[in-house]
Amino acid sequence: MSVYTVVVYDGLELIGGYNMLKIGIILGSTRPGRVSPQVGEWVKALADKRGDATYEIVDIADYKLPFFGESGAEAQIQKWSEKLASLDGFVFVTPEYNHSITGALKNALDLAREEWNNKAAGIVSYGSTGGARAAEHLRGIMGELLIADVKTHPTLSLFTDFENFSTFKPADLHVSNINLMLDQVAAWSGALKTLR
Ligand SMILES: Cc1cc2nc3c(=O)[nH]c(=O)nc-3n(C[C@H](O)[C@H](O)[C@H](O)COP(=O)(O)O)c2cc1C
């Protein structure tokens, strides 16, 4: 990316180059056949239309993370930490497994600390009840990691937003909620940058 800066005159916001906010869309499941990539790509396509930040998919599966405490995979943990450190905010795309988040996501959260701190995040969850229970667990974890979780939380139903529980066909009504959530994540990500 080229290094450039554009000053927006009705605010002091800087857009472009190194000043652009970087938001990671974290895929919260890693199993073969998972649907999280479909949901993540949909969120990214909506986010990319906004022009307020650089959005990227961050796939936990790509990092081949060890289980917390296992030795011999320091390089993977280092790569994970560096990716998180490069981001200003997050959108967690999370399914509900046994009324909570996946073990893979919890492990990925546990494997870093300062890299999460003083950043903002939104949640997009899915499940039979929209993944609501997983999302509420995730909010508790984020509190401990000093991640500021925003209010607006799009919830996708396995029954009405997926065909055969596997092909993602989101109802239109979710689009405005995704944008509202991203408004909040972008605003808080920018504000928290001053704290770091
Ligand atoms: C181990 C396991 C536990 C699950 N538990 C729940 C649950 O408690 N509530 C729910 O709504 N869906 C539950 N489901 C269904 C998942 O939400 C659904 O399979 C979803 O597609 C999983 O996300 P993924 O495809 O990205 O892995 C569970 C699925 C798995 C594999």
The ligand as an SDF file (V2000), in Angstrom:
LIG
                    3D

 31 33  0  0  0  0  0  0  0  0999 V2000
  -19.7140  -29.1990   19.0820 C   0  0  0  0  0  0  0  0  0  0  0  0
  -20.9230  -28.4180   18.6200 C   0  0  0  0  0  0  0  0  0  0  0  0
  -21.7920  -27.8900   19.5360 C   0  0  0  0  0  0  0  0  0  0  0  0
  -22.8800  -27.1240   19.1270 C   0  0  0  0  0  0  0  0  0  0  0  0
  -23.6920  -26.5620   20.0690 N   0  0  0  0  0  0  0  0  0  0  0  0
  -24.6200  -25.6730   19.6760 C   0  0  0  0  0  0  0  0  0  0  0  0
  -25.3410  -24.9290   20.6580 C   0  0  0  0  0  0  0  0  0  0  0  0
  -25.1640  -25.0720   21.8430 O   0  0  0  0  0  0  0  0  0  0  0  0
  -26.2480  -24.0190   20.2190 N   0  0  0  0  0  0  0  0  0  0  0  0
  -26.4560  -23.7950   18.8830 C   0  0  0  0  0  0  0  0  0  0  0  0
  -27.2620  -22.9430   18.5530 O   0  0  0  0  0  0  0  0  0  0  0  0
  -25.8030  -24.5060   17.9440 N   0  0  0  0  0  0  0  0  0  0  0  0
  -24.8910  -25.4310   18.3100 C   0  0  0  0  0  0  0  0  0  0  0  0
  -24.1930  -26.1320   17.3750 N   0  0  0  0  0  0  0  0  0  0  0  0
  -24.5210  -25.9260   15.9600 C   0  0  0  0  0  0  0  0  0  0  0  0
  -23.6080  -24.8730   15.3550 C   0  0  0  0  0  0  0  0  0  0  0  0
  -24.0150  -23.5820   15.7300 O   0  0  0  0  0  0  0  0  0  0  0  0
  -23.6190  -25.0070   13.8340 C   0  0  0  0  0  0  0  0  0  0  0  0
  -23.1580  -26.3030   13.4960 O   0  0  0  0  0  0  0  0  0  0  0  0
  -22.7240  -23.9850   13.1590 C   0  0  0  0  0  0  0  0  0  0  0  0
  -22.7510  -24.1650   11.7560 O   0  0  0  0  0  0  0  0  0  0  0  0
  -21.3030  -24.1280   13.6560 C   0  0  0  0  0  0  0  0  0  0  0  0
  -20.4790  -23.1540   13.1120 O   0  0  0  0  0  0  0  0  0  0  0  0
  -19.3200  -23.5360   12.0740 P   0  0  0  0  0  0  0  0  0  0  0  0
  -20.0240  -24.1890   10.9010 O   0  0  0  0  0  0  0  0  0  0  0  0
  -18.7000  -22.2460   11.6900 O   0  0  0  0  0  0  0  0  0  0  0  0
  -18.3960  -24.4790   12.7630 O   0  0  0  0  0  0  0  0  0  0  0  0
  -23.1200  -26.9130   17.7510 C   0  0  0  0  0  0  0  0  0  0  0  0
  -22.2290  -27.4790   16.8190 C   0  0  0  0  0  0  0  0  0  0  0  0
  -21.1320  -28.1920   17.2390 C   0  0  0  0  0  0  0  0  0  0  0  0
  -20.1760  -28.7450   16.2050 C   0  0  0  0  0  0  0  0  0  0  0  0
  1  2  1  0
  2  3  1  0
  2 30  2  0
  3  4  2  0
  4  5  1  0
  4 28  1  0
  5  6  2  0
  6  7  1  0
  6 13  1  0
  7  8  2  0
  7  9  1  0
  9 10  1  0
 10 11  2  0
 10 12  1  0
 12 13  2  0
 13 14  1  0
 14 15  1  0
 14 28  1  0
 15 16  1  0
 16 17  1  0
 16 18  1  0
 18 19  1  0
 18 20  1  0
 20 21  1  0
 20 22  1  0
 22 23  1  0
 23 24  1  0
 24 25  2  0
 24 26  1  0
 24 27  1  0
 28 29  2  0
 29 30  1  0
 30 31  1  0
M  END
$$$$
